[in-house]
Amino acid sequence: MAAETGFHFRLSRFSDQKGRGTRWIGVSIGMAALAVPSALLAANAADQLYERTLMTAADGRCRLFTPTISAALDASRAQARGATLRSGASEQQVVALEGRARAKAAGAACNSSDLTLAASRVKKAFEGYSQMLSQVYPGDVASWKAERSVSATIPVWRLSQPSSFGPDRLMFGLAGRAKAVTAVATFDNGQRPYAARIIVRDTNRTLGPYIAPGAGRNLSGKVAPRNASLVFTAETREEAPLTLLPTGAKTGLAFRFPTAAADAISQLDPREAVTVEFAFTGRGDEVTRKAYVEVGDFAAGRAFLR
C-alpha cells in the first residue's frame, strides 16, 4: 500500500474552542460553485470540505434547502473531498475533518442566527449551479462528464469516461434513467467477450490506495492487488445502443453491473483507478483484456446527478 505522504492540513483550526476555530462558515462558500479541484490549494480544499460537510449535515437535520440546492451542495462537498485527498491528505485525516464538521452541525440550533446566515450564503452560491444540466470533472488523467438531462426512450450516458486499451475502446459510467453502472466496449479484431468484471479496491480490507512509485499517468499502476479488491460481475450482456457507443464506433457490447459497484467506486481515493476486465474463451485458460478508468470525481459526478 502506498505510504502516507506526510502532508498534514490544519485540522486544529476547526476545533470548537474559543477564537477563530468557532467560526461557522468562511468566505470560500461564496465561491463554491466556481471551484475547480485541480486549482485548489491544500488549505483551501480542506476549508471547503469542512464548510460543505458542515452545511450538508445541517441541511440533513434542519431541511435548510430545496432538493436541487441540497444535491448541488452535496456534489460540491464530494468534489472538495477529492481535492483534499489529491492535495496529499490521508483518508484518516479527511474522515477526522468530516467528523468535526458534522459534530459542529449537530450542536447548532436550526434557528440560530449563525446557521441562518450560513444557509443564506449557500443558497446564493448554489442557486445557479443547481440549475446546470451538465458538468465536466477533470482528473489527473481523464475526465468525467455528467449530464442531468435524460431521454424517456433513448439510453444516454448520465456520467461517463472514455478509455482506450490497445486498439480497443471503452465507455464507462452510469447510463439511462436508472443510472445503471455500464461498460460499453468495442474490439478492433471483432472478438466478443462472454463476461465482464469491475475490480475495485476493498476499502474495508485496506488502509488507502495503492499507487506505484512513478505511476504518473499510467492507470494500471494505481490499482490494488486482486486479493485486496472486490470483484463485480456483469449482470447482463447485450448489443450496445448507438447512443452509448464510443465515438465513431458502429457496434459494441454493453455490460450492466450491480449498483453496489458504483457505491464501491464512490468510496475510493480520486487518485486511484478501477479495472474493467473482459473475459474471452481461449484454448484452455480464460483470456482477458483489461481497461482502466480513473476514479477522479466519480462521487461528485454521481451526486451532481441527484
N, C-alpha and C positions, 0 to 999 in steps of 0.2 A: 504494500500500500504506500502511496506517496506520503512523504513526511510533511508535517505541518511547516508552513513557510516561515514562521517566526513573526508574521505581521500581527500586531495587536491593536485593534482600534479602541477608542476611548469609551469602554463600557461604563467607566466610573462617572462620566458626565451625565449619565441618565439615572443616577441614583435618586432616591426620594428624600434626600437630605435637604436642608435649607440652602438657599442660594440659587445659583444658576441651574442646578440639576432639577429644580422643581418646575421649570417651565413646561407648559403643556405642549406647545407646538412651536416650531421655528419658522422662519421666513421661507424656508425652502418648500413648504407645502404649496405656496402660491405658484411655484414653478413646476409642480409635479407633473402636469400633463406634457411639459416640454422636455423632460429629462430623457437623455439617451444613455443607456448603461455604459457603453464604451467611452463616453466622455466624462463620466463622473469620477471625481477624486475619491480616495478611500474614505475619508472622514465624511464627505457629503453623502456617499452611498449609505454609510451607517446611520447618519442623521435621518435620511429619508426613509430608510427601512423602519427605524424606531417610530417615526411620526405616522407612517402609513399603517403600521401594525397596530399602533395605539388607536387610531381612528377607526380601523376596521373592527377592532374588538369593541370599541364604544358603540359603534353602529349596530353590531350584533346584539348588544344588550339594550340599547335605548332607541333603536329604529330611527336614526337621525336622517337618513337619506332615502331617496326613491330607489327602486331596484336598479335602474340604469346607472345612477351615480355610484351605488354600492358596488356594482360589478366593475365599473371603471376604476374605482379606488382599489379594489382587490387585485385587479390586473396590474396596477401600478405598484402595489405592495410586492407582488411576486417579481416584478421587474427590478425593484430596488434590492430585493433579496439576492437575485442573481448577480447584480452589480457588486454587492458587498462580498459575495463569495469570490467573484473574479478579482477583486482587489487584494485578495490574499487572506481573508478571514477564514478561520476553520469553521466547520459545521457546528462544533460545540460553542464557539463564540457567538455565532449567529443565533443559535437556539437560546442562549443566555440573554442576548439583547431582546429577542422577541418576548421572552418571558417577563422581562422588566416592563416592556411596553404594555403587555396585557394586564400585568398587576396594577400598573398606574391607571389604566382604563377602568379596571374593576373597582378601584377605590374612589371613583368620582361619581357624584350625583348627576343623574341625567339632566337635571335642570340647572346645573351650575353655570355660572357666567363664563368660566374658562372653557368649558365644553361647548357652550353655545357659540362663543366666538370662534373656536377652532372649527366647528361644524360649518359656520358660515364661510370660512376661508376655503374649506374643502369643496363646498357647493360651487363657489365662484370659480375655483380652479378646474373642476371636472365637468361643469355643465356642457361645455363644447366637446370635450373629449368623449363624454358618454354617448354622443350622437355620431361619432365616427363609424363608418361602415367597414373600413379596412385599416390594417396596421402592419407594418413590417418591423420585425425584431431582428436586428443584425446580431450576428455572433462572431466568434473569432475566425471561423472557417466558413460557415454557411448562415443563412437567414431563414427565419420562419415568416410566412405570410399568412395573416389572419383575415378572414372575410366573414363579416356578420350576416351579409345578405345570403339568402338561401332560396333555392327553387323548390316548388312543390312537386315537380315531376322529373327534373333532371338532376342527377347526383353531381355535386360540385365539391371542390376542396374547401373546407372551412379553415383548416390550419395545415400548411404543407411546407415541405422542404424537399428540394430535388437532390439527387445524388447520382454519381456515376461510379461504376466499379468495373474497370477494364472497358470493354466495348458495350457493356450492358448499362441500362439506366433504371432509375428508381424514382418514384414519387411516394413520399411517406407522410402520414399525418392523420388528421381527422376529416371524415368526408360525410356529406349528406346531412339531412335534418337530424339524424340520430347522432351525428358526430362520432361515427364508428372509427375505431383505430384501423387504418387501412394501409396496405402496401401494394402499390401497382408497379410491376416490373415488366420490362421488355428486354429480350435477349437476342443478341446480334446473330447467333447461329440458329435461331428458331427453336432451340430446345425449350421444353416446358417442365418446370419443376412440379413435383407431385405434392410438395408441402413447403411451408414457410414458417419460420420461427423468429420471435423477437427475443433477444438476450439482453438482460438488464441487470446491472449490479444490484445485489440484495443488500439494501441499506440496514437490515436487521442483523446481518452477519458481518458487516464491515464497518470500519470507522471513518471512511472517507473515500474519495475517488482514487483510482489507480491511474496515475499519469506517468508514463515512461519518461526518463530524462531525455531531453532533446526531441520530444514528440512533435513539437511545433504544430504544423498544420496536418500532420498525419493522424487521422482519427483512429486508426487501428491501434495506436499507442495510447489510447485514452479509454480503454475498456477493461473491465475486471476479468480475472480468470473465470473459466466456466464453472469451477467448483465454488465460486463466490457470487454466483449470479442466479437470477430467476429466468426461467425459460417459458415463454408463452407461445403455444402452437396455434396456428390459424384455425379458425372455426369453419371458414368457408373458402372455396376457391372458385372463381368464375371468370368469364371473359370480361375484361375491363371496359366500362363505358368510355366513349371517345372523350368525354369531358374530364376524365380522370387520368388520361394517358400523359406521359412525359411529352413535352413539346416536340412536334414533328413525328411522333410515333403513330403507327396505323393500327397496331394490335398490341395486346399485352394481357397479363393476368392480374386479377385483383384478389388479394387475400385480406380477409377481415379477421380481426383479433378481439379477444375479450376486453371489456372496459378496464379491467384490472391492469392491463398493460399500460394504459395512459396514466393510471394512478401511480404506478411504479416509476414511470419516466418523470412524472412531476416531482418526485422526491429526490431526484438526482442533482448533483452539482452541475451547473451550467457549462463547466469546462470539459466534462467528460462526454463520451459517445455511447450510442446504443448500436448493437449489431443486429442487422436483419439478414437472416440466413435462409437460403433457398436450397432445397434438397432435390437431387435428381437421382434417377435409377442408374446405377453403374454396373460394372461387371463384378458382382460380389458385393463389395462395400458401397455404401452410400457416397455419392459425390455431392459436395456442397459449394456454393458460391456465396460470398459474404459482401454485403454493402454496409456502410457505416453512416449513421446520422448523428449530427451534433445535437446534444441536449439543449444548449443555449437557453433561450427564454421560452421553452415549451410551456412551462407552467403559467407564465404571464400571458401567452397567446391563448391558452385554454381558458384562463379567467376572463380575458377580453371577450370571448365568445358568449360568456354568460350574461 
